[in-house]
Amino acid sequence: MREFTIGDMTINDDSPAYCLAELSHNHMGSYELAREMIRLAAEAGASGVKFQKRGRTTYDGLRKAGEGSYADMREAREFSSEDYFNLACYAHRFGLHFVATAFDFESADFLMGTGMAPDAIKIASGDVKNTPLLRYVARLGLPMIVSTGGATMAEVLNAWEVLGDSMDDWSRFCILACTSSYPCSIQNANLRTIETYRHRTTQLIGLSCHLHRDRAAWSACAAYALGARLLEYHFTMTPDIGNGEHAFGVTPRVLREMVTALGELRVAMGDGVKRCLDEEALGGLRLGKKLTYARGLPAGHVLEEGDIAVVAPGNGLAPYHLDSLIGK
């Protein structure tokens, strides 16, 4: 069975949906806001919260590439090692897993050195082709969540093989289908890659979704029905807070609705065994049909089709027995 273990929880095909609230830098660099977002995510039913960490090499590279304003905005929202430790402890108080994305070697080392290693390390879509980073993080011994936006199927399979070769336990990483567009358009969501990944790999599959919050509930339910079990959605207090992923991220209300819908879907999906249920009995009686004599018949009469009528209600011999009665 496909499995992914994070903290004290093992997620598999029989599990409820695991909802990961991606705070990204939507906390605006405010430690107090980050704490409040953690609390609200827990109240809304999230299973874990996720942060992002970039190191100096990543910021320097962005600036050299002409992305200075983006780098400045992100770097201004970074937390200290002490902040990460305290936020992880705070998340654990609410029963949430604390997950963080490592964008480079420096970030991975930082996360491991906070005194409270995250429950899992995320590899962002931009690094699914970064095999040196994949191997480096795999050696740290933590569960890994690998997003695959912007990659070809061959590149996804290469990452899968690299991680499999680098780990002694294949249940230590899961793969997320993803479209790296913010927000993602409906026509490019391509949720059926979830099925493709399930056919081509042995890993637990999830979804990192960037659709607008208005589409969160149905997209999460569709992903779960297709086989995704770990669902990551960007999380925001309110879309009016500032720039970044606030514009499309789910609010606490939307996250709560999504979690509720996923729980109902799981119950509604059932076990796949077709049976006649007790609650169907009355409808079956009123709407169903039975076989009966069309008219009085003498003893020894050989039955013909016109001798038998199909009538309501369905409290007798089912009509599918008709052919077996003709000629008797």
PEWOMO-V635634 format. One record per residue. PHI is phi in whole degrees, 0 to 359 (* if undefined). BURIAL is I if it has 24 or more other C-alpha atoms within 12 Angstrom, else O. Layout:
phi: (PHI:PHI)
burial: (BURIAL:BURIAL)
This chain:
phi: (*:294:217:219:254:226:59:263:243:249:259:215:296:269:278:296:294:262:256:254:274:273:281:49:248:291:281:62:83:266:298:295:294:299:299:295:294:299:299:293:297:295:296:280:104:295:265:202:236:228:243:232:228:242:261:301:298:293:294:297:296:297:292:295:272:86:254:297:294:295:298:298:296:293:295:294:256:286:255:280:300:296:299:299:300:292:293:296:298:294:299:295:300:265:79:265:283:251:239:217:274:256:271:194:299:301:293:299:296:301:297:286:260:282:92:218:301:298:289:201:249:266:253:290:306:297:248:295:265:270:299:300:290:303:294:297:291:301:288:286:88:265:301:234:243:244:268:231:298:77:251:276:297:298:289:296:295:296:298:300:292:299:292:299:287:266:238:268:220:292:281:275:217:232:242:252:294:194:242:276:222:230:278:271:282:300:292:251:294:48:296:288:297:302:296:300:298:292:284:263:228:254:277:293:248:225:220:258:255:241:294:298:305:297:250:295:296:289:290:295:294:297:297:297:297:280:119:283:239:247:241:250:230:297:238:219:294:202:294:269:291:170:277:98:269:299:301:238:295:283:272:305:296:294:298:297:296:294:298:297:298:295:295:294:299:300:294:293:294:65:253:83:272:277:213:272:269:302:287:270:298:294:297:295:291:288:265:278:230:222:267:211:291:282:195:291:234:286:299:85:293:275:292:242:300:290:279:240:248:253:224:272:273:270:251:214:291:295:301:291:275:305:300:284:268:298:90:274)
burial: (O:I:I:I:I:I:I:O:O:I:I:I:I:O:I:I:I:I:I:I:I:I:I:I:I:I:I:I:I:O:I:O:O:I:I:I:I:I:I:I:I:I:I:I:I:I:I:I:I:I:I:I:I:I:I:O:O:I:I:O:O:O:O:O:O:O:O:O:O:O:I:O:O:I:I:O:I:I:I:I:O:O:I:I:I:I:I:I:I:I:I:I:O:I:I:I:I:I:I:I:I:I:I:I:I:O:I:I:I:I:I:I:O:O:O:I:I:I:I:I:I:I:I:I:I:I:I:I:I:I:I:O:I:I:I:I:I:I:I:I:I:I:I:I:I:I:I:I:I:O:I:O:O:O:O:I:I:O:I:I:I:I:I:I:O:I:I:O:O:I:I:I:I:I:I:I:I:I:I:I:O:I:I:I:O:O:O:O:I:I:I:I:I:I:I:I:I:I:O:O:I:I:I:I:I:I:I:I:I:I:I:I:I:O:I:I:I:I:I:I:I:I:I:I:I:I:I:I:I:I:I:I:I:I:I:I:I:I:O:O:O:O:O:I:I:I:I:I:I:I:I:I:I:I:I:I:I:I:I:I:I:I:I:O:O:I:O:O:O:O:O:O:O:O:O:O:O:O:O:O:O:O:O:O:O:O:O:O:O:I:I:I:O:O:O:O:O:O:O:O:O:O:I:O:O:O:O:I:O:I:O:O:O:O:O:O:O:O:O:O:O:I:O:O:O:O:O:O)
